[in-house]
């Protein structure tokens, strides 16, 4: 099986919460299950952290092992999302913000309220944004070429379920907060894909740390490097 060592073929797998219960039914997992650990994760309609996969014969894998190479990096990232780290100190925030997914940016840092952040996001430097989009797509191509498309699907599926819940704005009518939440999810998707690629380099890692701390890093806009609060004051 691609990416997962020591997994015998023919087993059927279920994604379960820490107690070993199926997250959706709150019961012991039932047949038929999924044909691989990654497929079980990719097909889970609801997830609770920490997450495992089990087979009917009692074989059990943690989330990282179910994903294979890079799984530990993804697990660490999602674990921090669940804990929601405290806001970074000003110096630390500046360092992380300057390490943008497209490469270092040397501009004055501006931490702005949410409404201003939405306005700034409409005028982000176009060339820089194209570089971010290009780098975000790079790990997907590499993982697909390596035959790890299902691992990527599983990692992103679990990440988006967890992140959507963690970042969901308290006020359903707050349009600005939903704009920020959508952008945060997009950035986390890039961080997860790079983590799974397992190269030791993650261009989205520093910004993912800002997202986990409840911030929305936006990028170069109007001669400033803009980071926004993700919720209204």
C-alpha positions as CSV (number, residue, x, y, z in Angstrom):
1,X,0.0,0.0,0.0
2,X,1.5,3.3,-1.0
3,X,2.8,5.4,1.8
4,X,1.9,3.1,4.7
5,X,4.4,0.4,5.7
6,X,3.4,-2.8,7.3
7,X,-0.3,-2.7,6.3
8,X,-1.5,-6.0,5.0
9,X,-3.7,-5.9,1.9
10,X,-7.3,-7.0,2.2
11,X,-8.1,-5.3,5.5
12,X,-11.1,-3.0,5.7
13,X,-10.6,0.2,7.7
14,X,-12.8,2.6,9.7
15,X,-12.0,6.1,11.0
16,X,-12.7,6.2,14.8
17,X,-12.4,8.7,17.7
18,X,-10.0,8.0,20.6
19,X,-12.4,5.7,22.3
20,X,-12.5,3.4,19.3
21,X,-16.1,4.4,18.4
22,X,-17.3,5.4,15.0
23,X,-17.7,9.2,15.2
24,X,-21.0,9.3,13.4
25,X,-22.9,6.5,15.0
26,X,-21.1,6.4,18.4
27,X,-21.0,2.6,18.1
28,X,-18.4,0.1,17.2
29,X,-17.4,0.4,13.6
30,X,-19.4,-1.9,11.2
31,X,-18.6,-3.5,7.9
32,X,-17.8,-3.0,5.1
33,X,-15.4,-0.1,5.9
34,X,-12.8,1.3,3.5
35,X,-10.0,-0.5,1.6
36,X,-7.2,1.5,3.0
37,X,-6.4,3.7,6.1
38,X,-6.3,6.8,3.9
39,X,-9.6,5.9,2.2
40,X,-11.2,5.6,5.7
41,X,-10.0,9.0,6.6
42,X,-11.1,10.5,3.3
43,X,-14.6,9.1,3.7
44,X,-15.2,10.1,7.3
45,X,-18.3,12.4,7.3
46,X,-17.5,13.8,10.8
47,X,-14.2,13.7,12.7
48,X,-13.1,14.3,16.3
49,X,-9.5,14.9,17.3
50,X,-7.5,12.8,17.9
51,X,-8.4,10.5,15.1
52,X,-7.4,6.9,14.4
53,X,-8.3,4.1,11.9
54,X,-9.0,0.5,12.9
55,X,-9.6,-2.8,11.1
56,X,-12.0,-5.5,12.3
57,X,-9.0,-7.8,13.3
58,X,-8.0,-5.1,15.8
59,X,-5.2,-3.5,13.9
60,X,-5.1,0.2,14.8
61,X,-3.2,3.1,13.2
62,X,-2.8,6.7,14.4
63,X,-3.7,9.5,12.1
64,X,0.0,10.1,11.1
65,X,0.7,6.5,10.3
66,X,-2.5,6.3,8.2
67,X,-1.2,9.0,6.0
68,X,2.3,7.7,5.6
69,X,5.3,10.0,4.9
70,X,4.6,13.5,6.1
71,X,1.8,12.3,8.3
72,X,3.5,13.4,11.5
73,X,3.9,16.9,10.2
74,X,0.2,17.1,9.3
75,X,-0.7,15.7,12.7
76,X,1.3,18.3,14.5
77,X,-0.3,21.1,12.5
78,X,-3.9,19.9,13.1
79,X,-3.1,19.3,16.8
80,X,-2.2,22.9,17.2
81,X,-5.3,24.0,15.4
82,X,-7.4,22.1,18.0
83,X,-5.5,23.8,20.8
84,X,-5.7,27.3,19.2
85,X,-2.4,28.8,20.3
86,X,-2.2,32.2,22.0
87,X,-1.5,35.2,19.8
88,X,2.1,35.6,18.9
89,X,4.3,38.3,20.4
90,X,4.8,41.3,18.2
91,X,8.3,40.3,17.1
92,X,7.4,36.7,16.5
93,X,4.3,37.8,14.5
94,X,6.5,40.1,12.3
95,X,8.9,37.3,11.6
96,X,6.1,34.9,10.6
97,X,4.2,37.4,8.6
98,X,7.4,38.4,6.6
99,X,7.9,34.7,5.7
100,X,5.1,34.7,3.2
101,X,4.2,31.6,1.1
102,X,5.7,33.3,-1.9
103,X,8.9,34.1,-0.2
104,X,10.2,36.9,2.2
105,X,8.5,40.3,2.0
106,X,10.2,43.3,3.4
107,X,7.5,45.8,4.0
108,X,6.2,47.5,7.2
109,X,3.9,45.2,9.1
110,X,0.3,46.5,9.6
111,X,-2.1,44.6,11.9
112,X,-5.5,45.9,11.1
113,X,-9.1,45.4,12.2
114,X,-11.2,42.9,10.3
115,X,-13.2,45.3,8.2
116,X,-10.0,47.0,7.0
117,X,-8.4,43.7,6.4
118,X,-11.2,42.8,3.9
119,X,-10.6,46.1,2.1
120,X,-6.9,45.4,1.9
121,X,-7.4,41.9,0.6
122,X,-9.0,43.4,-2.5
123,X,-5.8,45.2,-3.4
124,X,-3.2,42.6,-2.7
125,X,-0.2,42.7,-5.0
126,X,-1.2,40.6,-8.0
127,X,2.2,39.2,-8.9
128,X,2.8,38.1,-5.3
129,X,-0.6,36.4,-5.2
130,X,0.1,34.5,-8.4
131,X,3.3,33.2,-6.8
132,X,1.4,32.1,-3.8
133,X,-1.1,30.2,-5.9
134,X,1.6,28.6,-7.9
135,X,3.4,27.4,-4.8
136,X,0.2,26.2,-3.3
137,X,-0.4,23.9,-6.2
138,X,3.1,22.5,-6.3
139,X,2.8,19.8,-3.7
140,X,-0.4,18.4,-5.2
141,X,1.3,17.8,-8.5
142,X,4.2,16.1,-6.7
143,X,2.0,13.9,-4.5
144,X,-0.1,12.9,-7.5
145,X,3.0,12.0,-9.5
146,X,4.1,9.8,-6.5
147,X,0.8,8.0,-6.4
148,X,-0.3,9.6,-3.2
149,X,-3.4,11.3,-4.3
150,X,-5.6,9.5,-1.8
151,X,-3.2,10.4,1.1
152,X,-3.6,14.1,0.1
153,X,-7.4,13.8,-0.2
154,X,-7.5,12.3,3.3
155,X,-5.3,14.9,4.8
156,X,-7.2,17.8,3.3
157,X,-10.6,16.3,4.1
158,X,-9.8,15.9,7.8
159,X,-8.1,19.3,7.9
160,X,-11.0,21.1,6.4
161,X,-13.5,19.4,8.7
162,X,-11.5,20.3,11.8
163,X,-10.6,23.8,10.6
164,X,-14.1,24.7,9.5
165,X,-15.4,23.9,13.0
166,X,-12.5,25.7,14.7
167,X,-12.6,28.8,12.5
168,X,-16.4,29.1,12.0
169,X,-17.4,32.7,12.9
170,X,-19.7,33.0,15.9
171,X,-22.0,35.3,14.0
172,X,-23.5,33.7,10.9
173,X,-24.4,37.1,9.5
174,X,-20.9,38.5,9.8
175,X,-19.8,38.6,6.1
176,X,-16.3,40.0,6.9
177,X,-15.6,37.2,9.4
178,X,-16.6,34.6,6.8
179,X,-14.3,36.2,4.2
180,X,-11.5,35.8,6.7
181,X,-12.4,32.3,7.6
182,X,-12.5,31.2,3.9
183,X,-9.0,32.7,3.4
184,X,-7.7,31.0,6.5
185,X,-9.0,27.6,5.3
186,X,-7.3,28.2,1.9
187,X,-4.0,28.9,3.6
188,X,-4.3,25.9,5.8
189,X,-4.9,23.7,2.8
190,X,-1.6,24.8,1.4
191,X,0.2,24.2,4.6
192,X,-1.3,20.7,4.9
193,X,-0.3,19.7,1.4
194,X,3.3,20.9,1.9
195,X,3.5,19.1,5.2
196,X,2.4,15.8,3.6
197,X,5.0,16.3,0.9
198,X,7.6,15.7,3.6
199,X,10.4,17.7,2.1
200,X,11.3,19.5,5.4
201,X,10.2,22.8,3.8
202,X,6.7,24.3,4.2
203,X,6.3,27.8,2.6
204,X,2.8,28.0,4.2
205,X,4.0,26.9,7.6
206,X,4.7,30.4,9.2
207,X,1.4,31.7,8.0
208,X,-0.4,28.6,9.2
209,X,1.0,29.4,12.7
210,X,-0.6,32.9,12.4
211,X,-4.0,31.3,11.4
212,X,-3.8,28.9,14.4
213,X,-3.3,32.0,16.6
214,X,-6.5,33.4,15.3
215,X,-5.1,35.8,12.7
216,X,-5.6,36.3,9.0
217,X,-2.3,37.0,7.2
218,X,-3.3,38.8,4.0
219,X,0.0,39.9,2.2
220,X,1.4,43.0,0.6
221,X,-1.2,45.6,0.0
222,X,-0.9,49.3,-0.3
223,X,2.8,49.3,0.5
224,X,2.3,47.4,3.8
225,X,2.4,43.7,4.8
226,X,-1.1,43.3,6.2
227,X,-2.2,40.9,8.9
228,X,-5.8,41.2,10.0
229,X,-7.8,40.2,13.0
230,X,-10.1,37.3,12.1
231,X,-13.0,38.5,14.1
232,X,-14.7,41.9,14.5
233,X,-14.0,44.0,17.5
